[in-house]
Amino acid sequence: MAKYQCFIDLGSSGTKAVLNDGERFYSYQCPPLVADMPPSELTIIEAQGEQIGSGLESVSYLQLDPETPAYALGIDAQGRPNKATSSLPKSALAHIRALGVMGEFAHQHDLERLTLDVGIALPFNEYLTDYRALTGEILGHKMFTYRGRDVFLDFGHVKVLPEAAGLVQWRKVQRSQQKERSTRTFVVLMFGHRDLSFLLFNGGRPPQGEPSSTEHLGYQQLLKAVAQDLPCNSDDPFLYDALINNSARVVFPNRPRKGYPLAERREKATVYYWELVKYRLNEWLASVSVPNYEVLISGGTATQLRDYLEEYFEERSTFCTVNWLEDLQDEVAANLELESDIDQLRFCDCYGGAKWLALKFQKLAAGRSRG
């Protein structure tokens, strides 16, 4: 039996993960960046450590074996010529990012060996084509170097699942604890930074094909609409922070004395974005042949569309019920000690996956899971 369970969400706006050690849950997140790191730089950092006491352990880097290149990860990949993780499929660098998460947990908990069950979430389209290859890649690595230290891996189970599986597994656990019928069909809407995913879990089983799909209709589409005529592009972090925090205006470092009002821009962009979303929802839901199902709505962008979505599904209340996963958000806030609503929403999928792994493979006691 594995000692740890870890579930990893390889989001395009950030890598998020939750680890369970049988007693409590731990969260970790970092930018989704990967960059090549030349051997000469590792030599310099190691020499600096001998001089000033801050060496290889201070840099988040991963080396699969001594004969292969090293990769800088997360914050330490910023400012370097990094691989375009926003445009590449998430599966392309999934094994590097996932092993980096395991290395960081080993570093934080001062562990040389990790005995663990792992879950990794991929967008639906990539899950269909790449889950076998990614599973094999992860299982093929029994040791790697992270922050200058060798980390050894003993895997129990490795599960590569479609995004939203963590949400559904959490909901199935909740229904079971409430003595409700277990064979429920779920439709999950995931409003991510890059993607909008629609996933049909018929009878609670992972989706196999249509109407489930993932499209580039995430929050970035709304950002592109807002960014028109502003002195920035849609990826500007100052614009993103201002919008996600509902700020009245945005100020850019290159024009510190000028603020740009956001209220009218946000309203027009939201109306435009909702029309795109509604069009796809109409197509997707028309293909659902199950007479009664539960809609799970997740992702930070969904909160900005809540009024539209509530009105939309009110007209369809004969066919479905809507669950905004507020119980899950409360559980995430308590178990991961996250105060920000946005962070709580971002961690729901990987927390649900980690709890499911713990209950399934470690038989985590319900009392210890606080939910």
Secondary structure, 3 states (H helix, E strand, C coil): CCCEEEEEEECCCCEEEEEECCCCEEEEEECCCEEEECHHHHHHHHHHHHHHCCCHHHCCEEECCCCCCEEEEHHHHCCCCECCCCCCCHHHHHHHHHHHHHHHHHHHCCCCEEEEEEEEEECHHHHHHHHHHHHHHHHCCCEEEECCEEEEEEEEEEEEEECCHHHHHHHHHHHHHCCCCCCCCEEEEEECCCCEEEEEEHHHCCCCCCCCEEECCCHHHHHHHHHCCCCCCCCCHHHHHHHHCCCCEEEECCEEEEEEECHHHHHHHHHHHHHHHHHHHHHHHHCCCCCCEEEEEECHHHHHCHHHHHHHHHCCCCCEEEECCHHHHHHHHHHHCCCCHHHHHHHHHHHHHHHHHHHHHHCCCHHHHCC
